[in-house]
Amino acid sequence: MCTVTFIPTPNGIYLTANRDEKKERGQALPPQEHCRKGHQMVYPKDTDAGGTWILLKNKRDAAVLMNGAFENHQRQPSYRESRGVIMLQLLETDEPDNAFHQADLTDIEPFTLILFIGGKLLEARWDSKRKYVKQLNATRPNIWSSATLYDALTAVERKKWFHCWLLETPEPDMADILYFHQHAGNGDIRNNLVMDRDQRMYTVSITTILVAKDQSWIRYKDLQGNTDFQKKFNALAPSSANNKGWQRYYDTMKIWRVRTKYWEYWPAALIYAPVFLYWCWLSLKAKSFFFFNTANPRIRYAGFVQERKSDIYKLIPDQYYPVSVYCEPDTTIISIMQLMKDNGLQFPVIAKPDIGERGVQVKLVKSLTELTAYNRKNRVPFLIQEFINYEQEVGIFYYRLPGAKTGNISGIVEKQFLTVTGDGISAVIDLLKKDSRSLLQLQALQFSHGEMLYAVLPAGQQLQLVPYGNHSRGAKFIDRSDKISPQLTAVIDQICTQIPDFYYGRLDIRFTNWTELLEGRNFSIIELNGAGSEPTHIYDPGHSIFYAWKEICRHWKLLYEISKENAVRYKLPAMSFAAGIRMLRDHKQYLRSLVQV
């Protein structure tokens, strides 16, 4: 990653890298085979950051990463992601060169990436401001020296060594190339290809890759452990690329069939369109299209959109919800850690936007590294919240007519988290493809879980992939309205009547078991949703779309009646049409600020 050569020969091309690292850096793992998003990869692994610096892909393509771009840059205290991890993310795509063009490299340290893909040799550089891509002649040898360690004069001198050696060794084999990479130099130990700078920075390994027509090799010399690893691979069959293309087509068609067959996966606009006329009828009676604004007077827009979780939590008695801290998007990681310490929060925690929707940008954060990455990507105010690890989660829809002493529960949904069970044979990704609900989450899970999806679980072992109950994140919703009882209603009503001017919405609750919930013990309100709440028990796979329409209209009628009564009781004006459109427009614009995590 600090000295790289590319050498075409009659036997194939060789891509070789000397890795120079600081003494404190952990010893890397030797090359192992991995499968990332359907691509076979072989690479050594950096144990500190989890990335790599050189890899063989699909037995025919290769890449190597170098620190720095054109000149020695001023290193920042921290960066959003390791360059070695970025390299893996680029190479796991079908077209890494296009992925480099499209990648967001903001707050990534400068690097140079040498790509040999589809017979083309590319040099891609990122200097922290701009991207540069140049196609090189793949029939000519090249040598690169990292700009962060070797100045221009040293780089020129190394090129002279390289070309003199090629004159003496016109058709080198792997042994010749490894000898050059281990012994080339002029006696200056600080700048030889195997270098040592006062034992603070030195060459730790040499890796070479051969890509030939009928085979490929990778050889890894660990200079720290004095070990030598090598492995040969037969070339992929010509049909493999076609097979992969057919597999992608099959998966796409299967997803399309699932989304078409099961109404719970239809777009919201399609689900709600047939009952939109009923909303218009209620609007005419209320003389306001946005009549819901008075349903929950203490919550912004009654909780339809744009409500802040931090404001809602202030209305709920402390004992009922998780410890939460509010963070602005520019809050430093040091300040966040201090806030966590001051509030007794420890990893794992939940990070989520203060204004959210359908689980977007919600993440279970297990370490300082993950929290730092989340904070760097984030662009909106967010919450760090205690992770409530109770086994069960439900959504309980509650309403109370203004003036009534007690309220009611109109529906309960049980949320079954997205989980797979190993069979001892299949990779996690193959298990996901067998289930329609999981298949729809595949793209998001590949983003969030990466290589983990290609692990094989022991038979009977379960893996929970999404630890929170969002339908849009793969949770299965089961109608448990059969659990509505006077005892449960009393427990929920006792909570909700303590929330000032709360009349209509859904409480998402995590709890240990039904017995303790009925006793008002061992539960926590993860979120409270207002006028924009859906009666999510409609998404039970056993319910028809007609049942869903009936329940939607029933709840809209309740929302209308509550809003109408509150407008009179609190002397609240109806929201104007212009104000409502502005509200929706602002919300739509805000949602663009949320990112995938």
N, C-alpha and C positions, 0 to 999 in steps of 0.2 A: 504493500500500500504506500510505500515511500520510494521504492525503486521498481519500475515495471518495464518489462521488455515484451515486444511482440515480434515473433520470428516465424515467417512462412517458410516451409521446407517441402520437398517432394512428398514427405510422409504425412504432412498436415501442418497445422499452425500450432505454435507454442505461445502461451500467455503465462508469464512468470512474474511473481511479485516477492520482493523482500519487505517484510513488515518490521518497521522500526517503532519501538514503543518505550514509554517511560517505565522506570523500574517498578512503580506502584501498580501498574496495570496487571490484572489477573492473567494467569496462563490460559491461553485459548484451548478449546476442545478440538481435537483432530477432526478432519472432514467426516461427515456422516450424511446419509441419504435422507432427504426430506421431500415431502410433497406439499406444495403450496399452490392452492387454487388450481389443482389439476396438473401442475407442472412438476416434473421430477428435477430436483436440485441436489447437488452435492457441494458442501462448503464447510470450512472450519468455522467455529462459532466463538465470537467474543463473549466471554463470560461476564464482563462488566455491563455491557449495554444490550447484549442479546442479538446483535447484528453480525455482519461478516464483512470481509474486504475482498474476497475472491470466490467465484463460484462457477460451477459447470451446470448448465441448464439443458434438460432434455437431451443430454449426451451429444449435443451438436453446437450449442451456443456457450459463450463464456463472457465473463465480465470481471473487472477488477476496479477497486476504489482507491483513490489517492487523496490524501489530505491537501487542502488548499486548491486554489485555482491558478492564477497567473503570478501572484506575488505573496509574500509572507504577510498575512493579515493580522490585525489586532484581535486576539481572542477574547470573546465575551465571557463573563462569569458562568453563564448557563445558556443552553439552547433548547428549543422546543423538542427536538428528537435527535437521536444519534444518526450520523450519516450512514452507518452500517445498516441500521434499520430501514432508513429511506431507500438504500440500495435494494434490500429485499423486497420492499413494497413496489419498486419500479420493475424489478425482474420477474415478479410473480404475475405481471400482466402479459397479455398476448403480444403487445407491441411496446417494449420498454422505451424505445426512442420517442414514440408519441406520448407515452406516460410521462417522460421527463419534461416534454414541452408543456403538458397540462398540469403538472404537479405544483402545488402551493409550497414553495420552499422558503417562505417567510420565516425568519428566525431559525434557519438551518445554517450550520457552519459551512463556509466555502469548501468545495470538493471538485475533483476531476474523476469522471467515470469513463473507463475505456470499455467499449462494447464490441464484441464480435458476434453479430447476430445475422443469421441468414446469409452468411458469407460476406457481409459488409463489416468494415472496421470503422467505428465511430468514436469520436472524442467529444464528450459532453462535459461542460464546465459550468459551475455556479459560483459567482464571486460575491454573493450576498445581495446583489442588486439586479444582475441580469444573468440570463442563460445564454450559453454559446454552444453550438453543435457544429462539428466539422466532420465530414466524411474523409477518411484517409485511404491511401492506396493499400489495399490488403495484400498486395504482392511484394511490398517493401517492408524491411524490418524497421522497428522504432524502439526508442528508449525514452522513458520519462523519469524525472526526478522530482520529488515533492517540493513545491515552492516554499513550504513551511520549514524545511530543514536544509535545503541546499540552494545557495544563491546562484545567479545566472552563470557566473564564471565556473563554478563547480559543476553545474549541469552540462556546460559545454565540454569540460574536460572529460566527464563521464561518457559523453557521446563519442569522444575520440577513442577511449578504451574500447567501447562497444564496436565501433567500425573496424578498428585494428584487429580485434579478436575475430570478427566475421571474415576478414581477409585471410586469417590463418585457419579458420574453421568454416569453410563455405557452406557445408551441409551438416550442421550440428544435430546431434540427437539429444534426448533428454538428459543424459549424463553430462554431455558437454555443456549444456545450458546451465545445469545446476552448478557445475564447476565454476563457470564464469560468475554466476551470481554469488558464489561463496568466496571467491578468491580475487576478483578483479579489484584493482586499486593501484595507488602509487606509494603505498607505505604509510599514508596518512590515515590512521585508524579512525579519525573523526569523520572522514569523507569516503572511505572505502565502501564498496557495496555492502559488505558486512561491517557495520560501523559500531563504534562505542564512544560515547561522549561522557567520560568520567563516571561510568556506571550509573548515570542518571537516565540516559537514553541510549538504547542499543538495539541491534537487529535481533529479533526473537525467533523468526521463522522464515523459511523460503518455501513457496508453493508454486508448482508449475502444473499447467493443464495442457494436454495435447488433445486437439480436436482433429480427427482424421475421418476419411470417408466411411470406413467400416468399423471404427472403434474410437474410444476416447479413454484418456488416462487422467488421473489426478495424483500428484505426488506431493507429500507434505513433510518437510524436514523441520522438526521442532528443535531449535538450537538451544532452548532452555532445558528441555528434558532429554536432549540427545536421542530423540526417537525419529524414526523414518516410516511414514505411512504411504502406501500406494495402492491404487485400485484401478482395475481395467473395466470398461463397460463396452458392450457391443452396441453398435448404432441402432437407433430406433427404426422400426420397420416403416417404410414409406407411407403406409396406410394410417399410421397412428394419428397424424394431424387431422386426416379426414374423419377418423373415428371420434376424435375430440370435438370436431365441428358438429357431427351428428348428435353427440351427447348433449352439447349446449342447445341444439335445436329441440331435442326431445325434452330437456328440462324446461325450456321456455314454453313449449306447447302444453306441458303438464301444468305449469303455473297458470297459464291462460284458462285451461279447462277448470281448474279449481276455483279461480276467481269468478268464472262464469256460472258454475254449477251451484256454488254455495253463496247465498245472498249476503251472509255476514261479512264477506270480503268485497262486496260491491262498493264503489265510491259513495261517500256520504251524500253527495248531490243526487245520485240515482235513487238511494233509499228514501230520501226525504221529498223528492219531487212530487210523488203522487198525493202526499198529504199537505202540500204547500197551500192549497186552497183553503184548508181548515185554518191554517195560521192567518191567512188573509181575512177570513171571516171574523176571527177573534180580534184582529187588528181594527177592523171596521167598528166592532162593538166598543173597543177601548179607545177609539179615535186616535190611535198611535200604532204605527207598524212596529215600534220598539217598546211596546207596553210593559215588557218585563223589567224595565229599569227600576221599578219601585218594589220588586219582590223582596229583596234583602237590602234595606236602606243603608246599612253600615258598610256594605261591600261595593267597591267600584263597579259600576254597570251591573250591579246585583250579582256579579259573578258570571256574566254571560261570556265575556272575553276581557282580556287585559287586567284581570284582577291579580293583585300581588299576593303571593303566598305569605310573605312576611307580614303583610297587613292583616291577613285572615288569622294567622297564628296568634296575633296579639289579642284577638277577640276570644280565643279558646282558653279556658283555664289551663295553666302550665302542666298539670299532671296528666293531661290527656293526649299530648302530642310530643314527638321526639325533640330533644335538644337541637336547636338550629341556630346557625350564625349566618348573618347576611354579609355578602362580599360584593363590592363594586368590581366591574370588569378590569380596572387598573390596579386592583389590590395586589401587592407583592406576595410571593409565596411565604416570605418570612412573616409578614403580617397575618396571613391566613393561619399559619402554624401557631402563632401567638394567640389568635382568637380561639383556635381549637383547644389550646392548653388552658386558656382562661375559662373555657366553658366545659372542661373535662371531657372533650371529644378525643377518641382514639380511632385509629384505623381498624376495620374498614368503616367508611362513611359513605353516605349517598350525596352526590353532587347533582344539583338540578337547577335550572333557571328559575328565577323568582316569578317570572311570568312564563308559563309553559303550556304545552298542548300535546296530548296523545303520546306522552313519554319521550318526546324529542329532547335530546341532550341530557337525559337522565343517565347517570352512570354510578355503579358501585365502584368506589375508589378504594383500593386495598393498600396503597403505599404512597410515600412521599413522591416517588417518581411518577406514579399515575396522576397524583394531584397536580404536580407541576405541569405535566402534559395537558391536563384538562384546563388549567388556568391559562396556559399559553394560547390554546385554541379559542377559548371563550371570548365572546364580545358583548355579553349582556350581564346585568346584575344576577347573581346566583346565590344559592344557599348551600352550605355544608351542613348536613343533617346526620344525626345519630342513626346508624343502621339498626333497625328493629328486626331481629332475627327470629321472630315468632314464625311458626310453621305455616299458618294459614292466613289468607287475606280475603276479605269480602268488601263489596261495595253495598252500602245500605242506603236506600233512597228514603229520605225523610221529608215530611211536609207538615206544616201547622197553619191552620187558617187563623188570620189575625183576630184576636179577641178570645180565641179558644185557649183553655188552660193547658191542654195536652195536645201532642201531635200524633202522627201516624207513620207507619212504615208502609211504603207502597210497593217495594220490591227489594230483593236481595240477590246479589250475584256472587258466586264463589269463583275465585280466580285460581286456576291451576297453572303454575309456572311452567315455562318451556323447559322440558327435561327429556333426556334420552337415556335409554338403558342399554348397556353394552351386551354384546353376544359373544365376545371373545374372538370374533373374526372380522367384523366390519369396522371401518373407520367411522368416526363420529359423523362426518359429512355424508356418508352413505346411509347411515341410520336416519339422518335428517331428511334425506331424499325420499325415504319410504313413507313419510307422514306428510300429508298435504299441508297441515298447519305449519310444520317446521320448514317445509320447502319454501314457503312464501317468505321466510325470514333469512334464507340462505345468504343473500347478498350482504345484509346488515351483519350477520354473524361472522361472515368471512372478514369483514372490516374490523369487528371488535375482537374476534378470537383468533384469527389468523391460523397459524400452524397447529393450534390445539385441535382443530377440526379434523386433522388427519391422524390423530391418535386412535389406537384401538383399545377400547375399554374391556376389562375383564367381564366375563359373563355375569349378568346380574347387577353390575355396578352402575349406579345412576350418576348422571352429570347434569346439574342444573345450569342452564346456559343463560337464562335471564332471570335474575332474582327479584323481580317485581312484576305486579300484575297488570300489564298494559296489553289490551287486545291487539293493538297495532305492533306490539313487540313479541307476539306469539303466544300469549297466555290464552288458555281455553276458559271461556266463561260458561258457568253452569248456573241455571236458575235455581236458587235455594229459597224461593219465597215461601216454601213449606215451613221454613224455620221462623216465620213471623209468629209471634206469640205475645200475649199480654206482658209476660215477664221481660222479653227482649225489648218490646216497645217502651216499657217503663225505663229500662237502662238507657236506651238511646235518647228518649225524651228528656230524661234527667240531665243528660249532657247538653243537648241542643237548646234547652230553655235557659242554660247559663251563657249561651252565646248571644250577645245583644242583637235583637232585631233580625234573627235568622229564622226564615220561614220555609225555605225551599232549597233542596240540594241533596247531594250525595256525599256520604262519609266513606272514605276508603280506610279500612281498619285492618291492622294486622293483630293476630291474637293466637293464643296457645291452643285452645280447644273451645268447643261450644259451651261446655259446662261452666268454665270459668268466665266466658264472655257474658253468659246469662247472670252470673253473680257480680258482674262489673269489675272483674279482676283480670290482670295480665293481658291488656290490650293497649293499642296506641293508634291514634288517628293520624295516618300518614298524610292525608290530604282532605280538605273540605272543599267541595265544588258547589257553585251556586246555580244561577239561572241557566247556565249553559250545560248543566249536567244532562247526560243521557240516562234513561232507565236501562242500564247496561245488561240487565237480566234478559233483555230481548235477544241478545247475541248467543244465547244457548243454541247449539246446533240442532236441538230438537224442536225449536220454534220455527214457525213459518213466517214469511214476510208479512202475511196478513195479521198475524198476532202482533208483530212488531209495530205495524201501522196503528193498530188499535191501542197499544200501550203508549205510543208516542202521542197520539191525540188525547188520551186520558191525562197524561202528565201536562200537556200544553193547556188543557182546560183548567187544571189545578193552578198552574202558573198564572193564567189569566185571572182567575178568581182572587188569588192572593195579591197580585199586583193591583187589581182594581180596588180592593179594600184598603190596601196600604196607601194608595194615592190619596184616598179620602182621609184616612186616619192621621197620616203624617203631613197632609197638605203638600204633597210633592207634585211638581209639574210633570207632564208626560214628556218623554224625550222626543225632540223634533226629528223629522226624517233626515234633515241635513246633518244633524249631530250624530244620528245613528250611522249614516253612511261614512261619516268621518271616522267614527269609532272602528268600523269594520276595515276601512282602508288603512288606518294606523296599525291595526292588529296584523293585517296581511303583510305590511311592510316590516313590522317587528319580527314576524316569523322567519323572514329571510336572514335575520341575524343569527338564528340558531344554527348550530353546526352538528355534524355527525360525530359521535364520540364512541 
